[in-house]
Structure formats: structure tokens, C-alpha cells
């Protein structure tokens, strides 16, 4: 299965793993900043652009394996950064990457619990090519976003990328429907971890990050002031500076 990567900059590699209904373009505003100090490798997850499809019946373990495989190709040192569901896959891949230098997670979500009826509805919308309908069913019907929030999302710069990748949402939800999260599973993970949360994010959005901060031996929780779930787009300089400060500290002897 092909996995497409966008590579820029020089130095130790930093592998970026995007969230749902997105692709590597979500990092476009921060890659030039990170690339001044590191080689930046932005992954297009399965079902996006030149990467291969998520196979029918796949579980989320497939995407975790993808992260491990790409990271293995980048050794002997690699930093891993994940956003939203990409942070979920990065978290579970990280213990299997022997040469991992650090892990940065930006608001990995709690497990979604879509009903079979909801998944069927998403499949119908995707089958009809109704990309905006898929996104509405995901954000409003499943995640509980209000109409005002959904309207604001449609005005954000990331919206065209989300429309492009909307048809990947039903497959990702089906792959993750048996996903379970237990923070205790990571209590012995010894690598340095930066847990980023938006200063404006609600308790539900940051719950997994708070739980991980309580158990990770070398975890550090840091708020991005004035931001929500998409600071790499809304405040790229703040996001990049925060990540670079962490990576620089990790690299220091």
C-alpha cells in the first residue's frame, strides 16, 4: 500500500500525523517554521490523496502500523507529532518505535461511539458523494457540535481540505468503533511527551490529554493560549515555537 509523504527541511526528522477529514496540507503553515531546524515529514494517511485506501474491515491498528512503518524508515532518530485522531494513532504507535526521541500529542479524542444506524447514514451520504453531508453528520450529529460551530468551521481555512477528505470519515469511524483507551497502558512509557491543549478547548476535548498527563512519567501538559483544536492553522507561529522549544530541549545533552 503506498503511503504519501511531503518532505522538507533538514535535520532530525519530525513525522507529522494529521487528524480526521484532513491530509498533510493541514500542516502547511507550520512546516516552513519547523523546517528551519528539522526535516519535516508530513504523512497523508490512508484514503487521502496519493496514499492507498483503508481496506474494508480494517481496524485502527492498520493506521497505527502505518505510523510505525513510516517512522522506521526515518531513523536513527525521529520525533513524532500527532493531531486529533492522528494523535491517537501516534500515541499507540509510539511504544513500538525504538528510535523515538519524543512524542507531541495535540488533543487526541476520546473514543467515538457511533451507532450502526449512524454509520449506515454516513455510508449512504458518502456513497452519494455528499461530502458536506458527511461532515455535518460527523460534527453535528455524532460529535454534538452546534449549528453556529459548524457554520464557523465552514469559514475556516481548513474547510476545503476537510471537504476533499470527507469520504474517508465513515471508514475511519468503522475502523475505530472497537477502540478502547486506558491511560494506565502508558504509565511506563519513558519518552518525553508534550501534551498540547487549546486554552479555549472544552473539558471533553482535553480529557484524554489530562488523563495522560496524570500517568506519563515524562509528560508535560501545555496550553496554547487563546486557541482551540486547530492552532497549527489559526496560530502557526505559536504552535511551531511551542513544538520547537520542546524538541530543542529534548535534543540537548
Secondary structure, 3 states (H helix, E strand, C coil): CCCEEEEECCCCEEEEECCCCCCHHHHHHHHHHHCCCCEEEEEECCCCCCCCCCCCCCCCHHHHHHHHHHHHCCCCCEEEEEECHHHHHHHHHHCCCCCEEEEEEECCCCCCCCCHHHHHHHHHHHHCCCHHHHHHHHHHHHCCCCHHHHHHHHCCCCHHHHHHCHHHHHHHHHHCCCCCCCHHHHCCCCCEEEEEEECCCCHHHHHHHHHHHHHCCCEEEEEECCCCCCHHHHCHHHHHHHHHHHHHHHHCC
